[in-house]
Amino acid sequence: VWTDIPWEESGAGTASPELRAAVLAQYRDLLFLPDYAGQSLARLRSSRGRAWFLTRWSYDEGKHLLALHEWLVRRGGMADPELKEMADRLLEEYRWTPPFRDAAGIMADALVWEMAEMEQLAQIRDLAVAE
């Protein structure tokens, strides 16, 4: 995240309020990835293929969280302590619980999560390009 992304090419200064809000919304959603992964893996553990897929997918989503955090610090006008305080508050107040108990439902929910994320990331991309 810190060496593969050309941060120096991401522009100077603070991003627009619209772009910052979109990135912050995605960041907040991804904060619940440990809840999502832990709860889902507990229900998928008897299916090695699904469990390994979800493990790898969670790792990849975790990298997105790191990149969004770094962007918020570099371009979003936020400080590390501010993001930590926000994350601590959200994670203390809320907890993700799976809407389904069976493996097929969990996998369908993961696909819905991914589709929603693709839409949110497309919105972020469009805002960044316009900026």
DSSP file (Angstrom, degrees, kcal/mol; ACC not computed):
  #  RESIDUE AA STRUCTURE BP1 BP2  ACC     N-H-->O    O-->H-N    N-H-->O    O-->H-N    TCO  KAPPA ALPHA  PHI   PSI    X-CA   Y-CA   Z-CA
    1    1 A V     >        0   0    0      0, 0.0     4,-0.5     0, 0.0    62,-0.0   0.000 360.0 360.0 360.0 -39.4    0.0    0.0    0.0
    2    2 A W  T  4  +     0   0    0      1,-0.1     5,-0.2     2,-0.1     0, 0.0   0.753 360.0  26.2 -85.7 -23.2    2.8    2.4    0.9
    3    3 A T  T  4 S+     0   0    0      3,-0.1    -1,-0.1     4,-0.0     4,-0.0   0.695 117.5  54.4-111.2 -24.0    5.2    1.6   -1.9
    4    4 A D  T  4 S+     0   0    0      2,-0.1    -2,-0.1     3,-0.0    -1,-0.0   0.712  95.5  72.6 -85.5 -20.6    2.9    0.2   -4.7
    5    5 A I  S  < S-     0   0    0     -4,-0.5     2,-2.3     1,-0.0     3,-0.2  -0.836  83.3-131.7 -96.5 127.3    0.6    3.2   -4.9
    6    6 A P    >   +     0   0    0      0, 0.0     3,-2.0     0, 0.0     4,-0.3  -0.475  34.6 172.1 -77.5  76.9    2.2    6.3   -6.5
    7    7 A W  G >  S+     0   0    0     -2,-2.3     3,-1.8     1,-0.3     4,-0.1   0.821  70.8  63.9 -58.0 -33.9    1.0    8.7   -3.7
    8    8 A E  G 3  S+     0   0    0      1,-0.3     3,-0.4    -3,-0.2    -1,-0.3   0.714 100.8  53.8 -65.7 -18.3    3.0   11.6   -5.1
    9    9 A E  G <  S+     0   0    0     -3,-2.0    -1,-0.3     1,-0.2    -2,-0.2   0.440  83.5  88.2 -91.7  -0.9    0.8   11.5   -8.2
   10   10 A S  S <  S-     0   0    0     -3,-1.8    -1,-0.2    -4,-0.3    -2,-0.1   0.410 101.0-102.5 -81.6   4.9   -2.5   11.7   -6.3
   11   11 A G        -     0   0    0     -3,-0.4     2,-0.3    -4,-0.1    -1,-0.2  -0.082  34.5 -86.3  96.1 162.2   -2.4   15.5   -6.3
   12   12 A A  S    S+     0   0    0     -3,-0.1    63,-0.1     2,-0.1    -4,-0.0  -0.698  79.4  19.5-105.7 158.7   -1.6   18.1   -3.8
   13   13 A G  S    S-     0   0    0     -2,-0.3     2,-0.3    61,-0.1    64,-0.1  -0.133  98.7 -37.7  81.2-176.6   -3.7   19.6   -1.1
   14   14 A T        -     0   0    0     62,-0.1    62,-0.2     1,-0.1    61,-0.1  -0.619  62.0-116.9 -87.3 142.2   -6.9   18.5    0.4
   15   15 A A        -     0   0    0     60,-2.9    -1,-0.1    -2,-0.3   113,-0.0  -0.186  40.2 -82.5 -71.6 166.6   -9.6   16.8   -1.6
   16   16 A S     >  -     0   0    0      1,-0.1     4,-2.6   111,-0.1     5,-0.2  -0.271  39.4-112.1 -65.2 156.0  -13.1   18.2   -2.2
   17   17 A P  H  > S+     0   0    0      0, 0.0     4,-2.4     0, 0.0     5,-0.2   0.861 117.4  53.7 -59.1 -35.3  -15.7   17.7    0.5
   18   18 A E  H  > S+     0   0    0      2,-0.2     4,-2.0     1,-0.2     5,-0.1   0.928 111.4  43.5 -66.5 -45.0  -17.6   15.3   -1.9
   19   19 A L  H  > S+     0   0    0      2,-0.2     4,-2.5     1,-0.2     5,-0.2   0.919 114.1  50.7 -66.5 -43.4  -14.7   13.1   -2.6
   20   20 A R  H  X S+     0   0    0     -4,-2.6     4,-2.7     1,-0.2    -2,-0.2   0.917 110.2  49.9 -60.2 -43.3  -13.6   13.1    1.1
   21   21 A A  H  X S+     0   0    0     -4,-2.4     4,-2.2    -5,-0.2    -1,-0.2   0.893 111.0  49.5 -63.7 -40.3  -17.2   12.1    2.1
   22   22 A A  H  X S+     0   0    0     -4,-2.0     4,-1.9     2,-0.2    -2,-0.2   0.916 113.9  44.8 -66.1 -42.9  -17.3    9.2   -0.4
   23   23 A V  H  X S+     0   0    0     -4,-2.5     4,-2.5     1,-0.2    -2,-0.2   0.910 112.8  51.6 -66.8 -41.6  -13.9    7.9    0.7
   24   24 A L  H  X S+     0   0    0     -4,-2.7     4,-2.6    -5,-0.2    -2,-0.2   0.879 107.8  52.2 -64.0 -38.0  -14.9    8.2    4.4
   25   25 A A  H  X S+     0   0    0     -4,-2.2     4,-2.0     2,-0.2    -1,-0.2   0.917 111.7  46.2 -63.8 -43.2  -18.1    6.3    3.8
   26   26 A Q  H  X S+     0   0    0     -4,-1.9     4,-2.2     2,-0.2    -2,-0.2   0.903 111.9  52.0 -64.9 -41.0  -16.2    3.5    2.1
   27   27 A Y  H  X S+     0   0    0     -4,-2.5     4,-1.1     1,-0.2    -2,-0.2   0.920 108.4  50.7 -60.6 -45.8  -13.7    3.5    4.9
   28   28 A R  H >< S+     0   0    0     -4,-2.6     3,-0.5     1,-0.2     4,-0.4   0.910 109.6  50.9 -60.9 -42.1  -16.4    3.3    7.6
   29   29 A D  H >< S+     0   0    0     -4,-2.0     3,-1.3     1,-0.2    -1,-0.2   0.922 108.9  51.1 -60.5 -43.4  -18.0    0.3    5.8
   30   30 A L  H >< S+     0   0    0     -4,-2.2     3,-1.9     1,-0.3    -1,-0.2   0.671  90.6  77.7 -72.4 -15.8  -14.7   -1.5    5.7
   31   31 A L  T << S+     0   0    0     -4,-1.1    -1,-0.3    -3,-0.5     4,-0.2   0.789  90.3  57.6 -60.6 -24.9  -14.0   -1.0    9.4
   32   32 A F  T <> S+     0   0    0     -3,-1.3     4,-2.7    -4,-0.4    -1,-0.3   0.326  73.6 105.6 -90.0   8.9  -16.5   -3.8   10.0
   33   33 A L  H <> S+     0   0    0     -3,-1.9     4,-3.4     1,-0.2     5,-0.3   0.891  75.9  53.9 -56.7 -43.0  -14.5   -6.3    7.9
   34   34 A P  H  > S+     0   0    0      0, 0.0     4,-2.5     0, 0.0     5,-0.3   0.911 111.3  46.3 -60.2 -39.5  -13.2   -8.2   10.9
   35   35 A D  H  > S+     0   0    0     -4,-0.2     4,-2.7     2,-0.2     5,-0.4   0.955 115.4  47.1 -61.5 -49.0  -16.8   -8.7   12.1
   36   36 A Y  H  X S+     0   0    0     -4,-2.7     4,-2.3     1,-0.2     5,-0.2   0.936 116.2  42.8 -59.0 -50.3  -17.8   -9.7    8.7
   37   37 A A  H  X S+     0   0    0     -4,-3.4     4,-3.0     2,-0.2     5,-0.3   0.932 116.2  47.2 -64.8 -46.6  -15.0  -12.1    8.2
   38   38 A G  H  X S+     0   0    0     -4,-2.5     4,-1.7    -5,-0.3    -2,-0.2   0.934 116.1  42.7 -62.9 -47.7  -15.1  -13.7   11.6
   39   39 A Q  H  X S+     0   0    0     -4,-2.7     4,-0.9    -5,-0.3    -1,-0.2   0.909 117.9  46.5 -65.3 -41.8  -18.8  -14.2   11.7
   40   40 A S  H >X S+     0   0    0     -4,-2.3     4,-1.4    -5,-0.4     3,-0.7   0.926 110.6  51.2 -68.9 -44.7  -18.9  -15.5    8.1
   41   41 A L  H 3X S+     0   0    0     -4,-3.0     4,-1.1     1,-0.3    -1,-0.2   0.862 103.7  59.5 -62.2 -34.5  -15.9  -17.8    8.5
   42   42 A A  H 3< S+     0   0    0     -4,-1.7    -1,-0.3    -5,-0.3    -2,-0.2   0.842 111.7  40.8 -61.5 -31.4  -17.5  -19.4   11.6
   43   43 A R  H << S+     0   0    0     -4,-0.9    -1,-0.2    -3,-0.7    -2,-0.2   0.665 120.0  43.7 -89.7 -17.6  -20.5  -20.4    9.4
   44   44 A L  H >< S+     0   0    0     -4,-1.4     3,-2.3    -3,-0.1     7,-0.5   0.394  77.7 107.2-105.5   1.7  -18.4  -21.5    6.4
   45   45 A R  T 3< S+     0   0    0     -4,-1.1    -1,-0.1     1,-0.3    -2,-0.1   0.732  74.1  58.6 -61.6 -23.8  -15.6  -23.4    8.2
   46   46 A S  T 3  S+     0   0    0     -3,-0.2     2,-0.8     1,-0.2    -1,-0.3   0.635  97.6  67.3 -79.5 -11.5  -16.9  -26.8    7.0
   47   47 A S    <>  -     0   0    0     -3,-2.3     4,-3.0     1,-0.2     5,-0.2  -0.856  67.0-170.9-109.3  97.4  -16.6  -25.8    3.4
   48   48 A R  H  > S+     0   0    0     -2,-0.8     4,-2.9     1,-0.2     5,-0.3   0.883  83.6  52.1 -58.3 -41.3  -12.9  -25.4    2.8
   49   49 A G  H  > S+     0   0    0      2,-0.2     4,-2.3     1,-0.2    -1,-0.2   0.940 114.4  41.6 -61.0 -48.1  -13.3  -23.8   -0.7
   50   50 A R  H  > S+     0   0    0      2,-0.2     4,-2.7     1,-0.2    -2,-0.2   0.904 115.3  51.1 -65.9 -41.1  -15.7  -21.2    0.6
   51   51 A A  H  X S+     0   0    0     -4,-3.0     4,-2.3    -7,-0.5    -2,-0.2   0.920 112.1  45.8 -64.2 -43.4  -13.6  -20.6    3.7
   52   52 A W  H  X S+     0   0    0     -4,-2.9     4,-2.4    -5,-0.2     5,-0.2   0.898 112.5  51.6 -66.9 -39.0  -10.4  -20.1    1.8
   53   53 A F  H  X S+     0   0    0     -4,-2.3     4,-2.7    -5,-0.3    -2,-0.2   0.948 112.1  45.8 -60.1 -47.9  -12.2  -17.8   -0.7
   54   54 A L  H  X S+     0   0    0     -4,-2.7     4,-2.5     1,-0.2    -2,-0.2   0.862 111.0  53.4 -65.6 -35.5  -13.6  -15.7    2.1
   55   55 A T  H  X S+     0   0    0     -4,-2.3     4,-1.9    -5,-0.2    -1,-0.2   0.944 113.3  42.4 -62.9 -47.7  -10.2  -15.6    3.8
   56   56 A R  H  X S+     0   0    0     -4,-2.4     4,-2.2     2,-0.2    -2,-0.2   0.908 114.2  51.3 -65.6 -42.3   -8.5  -14.3    0.6
   57   57 A W  H  X S+     0   0    0     -4,-2.7     4,-2.5    -5,-0.2    -1,-0.2   0.902 109.1  51.2 -61.7 -42.3  -11.3  -11.9   -0.1
   58   58 A S  H  X S+     0   0    0     -4,-2.5     4,-2.3     2,-0.2    -1,-0.2   0.892 108.2  52.2 -63.4 -39.9  -11.0  -10.5    3.4
   59   59 A Y  H  X S+     0   0    0     -4,-1.9     4,-1.5     2,-0.2    -1,-0.2   0.929 110.7  47.4 -60.3 -45.9   -7.3  -10.0    3.0
   60   60 A D  H  X S+     0   0    0     -4,-2.2     4,-1.4     1,-0.2    -2,-0.2   0.907 111.7  49.8 -63.7 -42.4   -7.8   -8.1   -0.2
   61   61 A E  H  X S+     0   0    0     -4,-2.5     4,-2.0     1,-0.2    -1,-0.2   0.864 105.6  58.3 -64.9 -34.7  -10.6   -5.9    1.4
   62   62 A G  H  X S+     0   0    0     -4,-2.3     4,-2.1     1,-0.2    -1,-0.2   0.864 102.3  53.6 -62.2 -35.9   -8.2   -5.2    4.3
   63   63 A K  H  X S+     0   0    0     -4,-1.5     4,-2.4     2,-0.2    -1,-0.2   0.870 105.7  53.8 -66.1 -35.7   -5.7   -3.8    1.8
   64   64 A H  H  X S+     0   0    0     -4,-1.4     4,-2.8     2,-0.2     5,-0.2   0.920 106.9  51.9 -61.5 -42.7   -8.5   -1.5    0.5
   65   65 A L  H  X S+     0   0    0     -4,-2.0     4,-2.3     1,-0.2    -2,-0.2   0.917 109.8  48.7 -60.3 -44.0   -9.0   -0.3    4.1
   66   66 A L  H  X S+     0   0    0     -4,-2.1     4,-2.5     2,-0.2    -1,-0.2   0.914 112.2  48.6 -61.7 -42.9   -5.3    0.5    4.5
   67   67 A A  H  X S+     0   0    0     -4,-2.4     4,-2.4     2,-0.2    -2,-0.2   0.907 111.5  48.9 -66.1 -41.5   -5.2    2.4    1.2
   68   68 A L  H  X S+     0   0    0     -4,-2.8     4,-2.6     2,-0.2    -1,-0.2   0.902 111.0  51.2 -64.3 -39.8   -8.3    4.4    2.1
   69   69 A H  H  X S+     0   0    0     -4,-2.3     4,-1.8    -5,-0.2    -2,-0.2   0.942 111.0  47.7 -60.2 -48.0   -6.8    5.2    5.5
   70   70 A E  H  X S+     0   0    0     -4,-2.5     4,-2.7     1,-0.2     5,-0.2   0.902 112.1  49.7 -61.4 -41.5   -3.6    6.4    3.9
   71   71 A W  H  X>S+     0   0    0     -4,-2.4     4,-3.7     1,-0.2     5,-1.6   0.919 107.6  53.7 -64.0 -43.5   -5.5    8.5    1.4
   72   72 A L  H  <5S+     0   0    0     -4,-2.6     6,-2.1     3,-0.2    -1,-0.2   0.859 113.4  43.6 -60.5 -34.6   -7.6   10.1    4.1
   73   73 A V  H  <5S+     0   0    0     -4,-1.8     4,-0.2     4,-0.2    -2,-0.2   0.909 122.0  37.8 -75.0 -43.4   -4.4   11.1    5.9
   74   74 A R  H  <5S+     0   0    0     -4,-2.7    -2,-0.2    -5,-0.2    -3,-0.2   0.892 140.8   3.7 -78.1 -40.5   -2.6   12.3    2.8
   75   75 A R  T  <5S+     0   0    0     -4,-3.7   -60,-2.9    -5,-0.2    -3,-0.2   0.601 117.9  69.3-121.2 -19.0   -5.5   13.9    0.9
   76   76 A G  S   <S-     0   0    0     -5,-1.6    -3,-0.2   -62,-0.2    -4,-0.2   0.496  96.9-121.7 -86.7  -2.3   -8.6   13.8    3.0
   77   77 A G        +     0   0    0      1,-0.3     2,-0.3    -4,-0.2    -4,-0.2   0.759  69.0 127.9  71.8  23.7   -7.3   16.3    5.6
   78   78 A M        -     0   0    0     -6,-2.1     2,-0.3     4,-0.0    -1,-0.3  -0.809  50.8-135.3-113.2 155.4   -7.7   13.8    8.5
   79   79 A A     >  -     0   0    0     -2,-0.3     4,-2.2    -3,-0.1     3,-0.3  -0.770  24.4-114.0-106.9 153.4   -5.1   12.8   11.1
   80   80 A D  H  > S+     0   0    0     -2,-0.3     4,-2.6     1,-0.2     5,-0.2   0.908 116.6  50.3 -50.4 -49.5   -4.3    9.3   12.3
   81   81 A P  H  > S+     0   0    0      0, 0.0     4,-2.4     0, 0.0    -1,-0.2   0.875 109.1  52.6 -61.6 -34.9   -5.6   10.0   15.8
   82   82 A E  H  > S+     0   0    0     -3,-0.3     4,-2.1     2,-0.2    -2,-0.2   0.920 111.5  45.2 -65.4 -43.9   -8.9   11.4   14.4
   83   83 A L  H  X S+     0   0    0     -4,-2.2     4,-2.8     2,-0.2    -1,-0.2   0.890 112.7  51.4 -67.0 -39.3   -9.4    8.3   12.3
   84   84 A K  H  X S+     0   0    0     -4,-2.6     4,-2.9    -5,-0.2     5,-0.2   0.918 110.1  48.8 -63.5 -43.3   -8.6    6.0   15.2
   85   85 A E  H  X S+     0   0    0     -4,-2.4     4,-2.2    -5,-0.2    -2,-0.2   0.915 113.1  47.7 -63.2 -42.6  -11.0    7.8   17.5
   86   86 A M  H  X S+     0   0    0     -4,-2.1     4,-2.6     2,-0.2     5,-0.2   0.933 113.7  47.3 -63.2 -46.3  -13.8    7.5   14.9
   87   87 A A  H  X S+     0   0    0     -4,-2.8     4,-2.9     1,-0.2     5,-0.3   0.928 111.8  49.8 -61.9 -46.0  -13.0    3.8   14.3
   88   88 A D  H  X S+     0   0    0     -4,-2.9     4,-1.7     1,-0.2    -1,-0.2   0.914 112.1  48.5 -58.8 -43.4  -13.0    3.0   18.0
   89   89 A R  H  X S+     0   0    0     -4,-2.2     4,-1.9    -5,-0.2    -2,-0.2   0.933 114.2  45.1 -63.6 -47.3  -16.3    4.8   18.5
   90   90 A L  H  X S+     0   0    0     -4,-2.6     4,-2.8     1,-0.2    -2,-0.2   0.920 114.2  48.2 -64.0 -44.2  -18.0    3.1   15.6
   91   91 A L  H  < S+     0   0    0     -4,-2.9    -1,-0.2     1,-0.2    -2,-0.2   0.780 112.8  48.8 -71.0 -25.4  -16.7   -0.4   16.5
   92   92 A E  H  < S+     0   0    0     -4,-1.7    -1,-0.2    -5,-0.3    -2,-0.2   0.850 117.9  40.2 -76.7 -35.2  -17.7    0.1   20.1
   93   93 A E  H  < S+     0   0    0     -4,-1.9     2,-0.3    -5,-0.2    -2,-0.2   0.828 118.9  38.6 -84.2 -33.8  -21.2    1.2   19.2
   94   94 A Y     <  -     0   0    0     -4,-2.8     2,-0.3    -5,-0.2    -1,-0.1  -0.834  55.0-172.4-123.0 155.8  -22.0   -1.1   16.3
   95   95 A R        -     0   0    0     -2,-0.3     2,-0.4     2,-0.0   -63,-0.0  -0.982  24.4-127.1-145.5 133.6  -21.4   -4.8   15.4
   96   96 A W        -     0   0    0     -2,-0.3   -57,-0.1   -64,-0.1    -2,-0.0  -0.659  25.8-173.7 -81.6 133.1  -22.1   -6.5   12.1
   97   97 A T        -     0   0    0     -2,-0.4   -61,-0.1   -58,-0.0   -62,-0.0  -0.984  31.2-104.7-124.5 141.0  -24.2   -9.6   12.4
   98   98 A P        -     0   0    0      0, 0.0     8,-0.1     0, 0.0   -62,-0.0  -0.344  14.7-146.3 -67.1 139.4  -24.8  -11.9    9.4
   99   99 A P  S    S+     0   0    0      0, 0.0     2,-0.3     0, 0.0     7,-0.1   0.617  84.7  45.7 -78.1 -11.0  -28.3  -11.7    7.8
  100  100 A F        -     0   0    0      1,-0.1     3,-0.0     2,-0.1     0, 0.0  -0.909  59.6-158.9-130.3 156.9  -28.1  -15.4    7.0
  101  101 A R  S    S+     0   0    0     -2,-0.3     2,-0.2   -58,-0.0    -1,-0.1   0.622  70.7  78.7-106.9 -19.1  -27.1  -18.5    8.9
  102  102 A D  S  > S-     0   0    0      1,-0.1     4,-2.2   -58,-0.0     5,-0.2  -0.565  83.6-117.8 -96.2 158.8  -26.4  -20.9    6.0
  103  103 A A  H  > S+     0   0    0      1,-0.2     4,-2.5     2,-0.2     5,-0.2   0.878 112.4  52.8 -60.9 -42.0  -23.3  -21.0    3.8
  104  104 A A  H  > S+     0   0    0      1,-0.2     4,-2.3     2,-0.2    -1,-0.2   0.913 110.5  48.0 -63.0 -41.6  -25.1  -20.2    0.6
  105  105 A G  H  > S+     0   0    0      2,-0.2     4,-2.4     1,-0.2    -1,-0.2   0.895 110.4  51.7 -65.2 -40.1  -26.7  -17.1    2.2
  106  106 A I  H  X S+     0   0    0     -4,-2.2     4,-2.0     2,-0.2    -2,-0.2   0.922 111.4  47.1 -62.0 -44.7  -23.4  -15.9    3.6
  107  107 A M  H  X S+     0   0    0     -4,-2.5     4,-1.9     2,-0.2    -2,-0.2   0.889 111.2  51.3 -66.6 -38.3  -21.8  -16.3    0.1
  108  108 A A  H  X S+     0   0    0     -4,-2.3     4,-2.2     1,-0.2    -1,-0.2   0.908 109.4  51.0 -63.3 -40.5  -24.7  -14.4   -1.5
  109  109 A D  H  X S+     0   0    0     -4,-2.4     4,-2.6     1,-0.2    -2,-0.2   0.881 106.9  53.8 -64.1 -38.0  -24.3  -11.6    1.0
  110  110 A A  H  X S+     0   0    0     -4,-2.0     4,-2.4     2,-0.2    -1,-0.2   0.890 108.5  49.9 -63.0 -38.8  -20.5  -11.4    0.2
  111  111 A L  H  X S+     0   0    0     -4,-1.9     4,-2.4     2,-0.2    -2,-0.2   0.900 110.3  49.3 -66.7 -40.3  -21.4  -11.0   -3.4
  112  112 A V  H  X S+     0   0    0     -4,-2.2     4,-2.5     2,-0.2    -2,-0.2   0.912 110.5  51.2 -63.7 -41.7  -23.9   -8.2   -2.6
  113  113 A W  H  X S+     0   0    0     -4,-2.6     4,-2.6     1,-0.2    -2,-0.2   0.941 111.2  48.5 -57.6 -47.8  -21.2   -6.5   -0.4
  114  114 A E  H  X S+     0   0    0     -4,-2.4     4,-2.3     1,-0.2    -2,-0.2   0.890 110.6  49.9 -63.4 -40.3  -18.8   -6.7   -3.4
  115  115 A M  H  X S+     0   0    0     -4,-2.4     4,-1.8     2,-0.2    -1,-0.2   0.915 111.8  48.0 -64.9 -42.3  -21.3   -5.3   -5.8
  116  116 A A  H  X S+     0   0    0     -4,-2.5     4,-2.4     1,-0.2    -2,-0.2   0.901 111.1  51.4 -63.6 -40.2  -22.1   -2.4   -3.5
  117  117 A E  H  X S+     0   0    0     -4,-2.6     4,-3.0     1,-0.2     5,-0.2   0.900 106.1  54.4 -64.3 -39.8  -18.4   -1.8   -3.0
  118  118 A M  H  X S+     0   0    0     -4,-2.3     4,-2.0     1,-0.2    -1,-0.2   0.901 109.7  47.8 -61.0 -40.0  -17.8   -1.7   -6.8
  119  119 A E  H  X S+     0   0    0     -4,-1.8     4,-2.0     2,-0.2    -2,-0.2   0.922 113.1  47.7 -65.3 -44.1  -20.5    1.0   -7.1
  120  120 A Q  H  X S+     0   0    0     -4,-2.4     4,-2.3     1,-0.2    -2,-0.2   0.904 112.3  48.9 -64.4 -41.3  -19.0    3.0   -4.3
  121  121 A L  H  X S+     0   0    0     -4,-3.0     4,-2.7     2,-0.2    -1,-0.2   0.856 108.8  53.4 -68.2 -33.9  -15.5    2.7   -5.7
  122  122 A A  H  X S+     0   0    0     -4,-2.0     4,-2.6    -5,-0.2    -1,-0.2   0.897 109.1  49.7 -64.8 -39.9  -16.8    3.8   -9.2
  123  123 A Q  H  X S+     0   0    0     -4,-2.0     4,-2.4     2,-0.2    -2,-0.2   0.921 111.4  48.4 -63.5 -43.6  -18.3    6.8   -7.5
  124  124 A I  H  X S+     0   0    0     -4,-2.3     4,-2.7     2,-0.2    -2,-0.2   0.928 111.8  49.8 -61.6 -45.2  -15.0    7.6   -5.8
  125  125 A R  H  X S+     0   0    0     -4,-2.7     4,-2.8     1,-0.2     5,-0.2   0.931 110.5  49.6 -58.7 -46.8  -13.1    7.2   -9.1
  126  126 A D  H  X S+     0   0    0     -4,-2.6     4,-2.2     1,-0.2    -1,-0.2   0.903 112.7  47.1 -61.6 -42.2  -15.5    9.5  -10.9
  127  127 A L  H  X S+     0   0    0     -4,-2.4     4,-1.7     2,-0.2    -1,-0.2   0.910 113.3  48.9 -64.7 -42.1  -15.2   12.2   -8.2
  128  128 A A  H  < S+     0   0    0     -4,-2.7    -2,-0.2     2,-0.2    -1,-0.2   0.909 111.6  48.4 -66.2 -41.8  -11.4   11.8   -8.2
  129  129 A V  H  < S+     0   0    0     -4,-2.8    -1,-0.2     1,-0.2    -2,-0.2   0.919 111.3  50.4 -64.3 -43.0  -11.2   12.1  -12.0
  130  130 A A  H  <        0   0    0     -4,-2.2    -1,-0.2     1,-0.3    -2,-0.2   0.839 360.0 360.0 -63.3 -32.4  -13.4   15.1  -12.1
  131  131 A E     <        0   0    0     -4,-1.7    -1,-0.3    -5,-0.2    -2,-0.2   0.471 360.0 360.0 -75.2 360.0  -11.3   16.8   -9.4
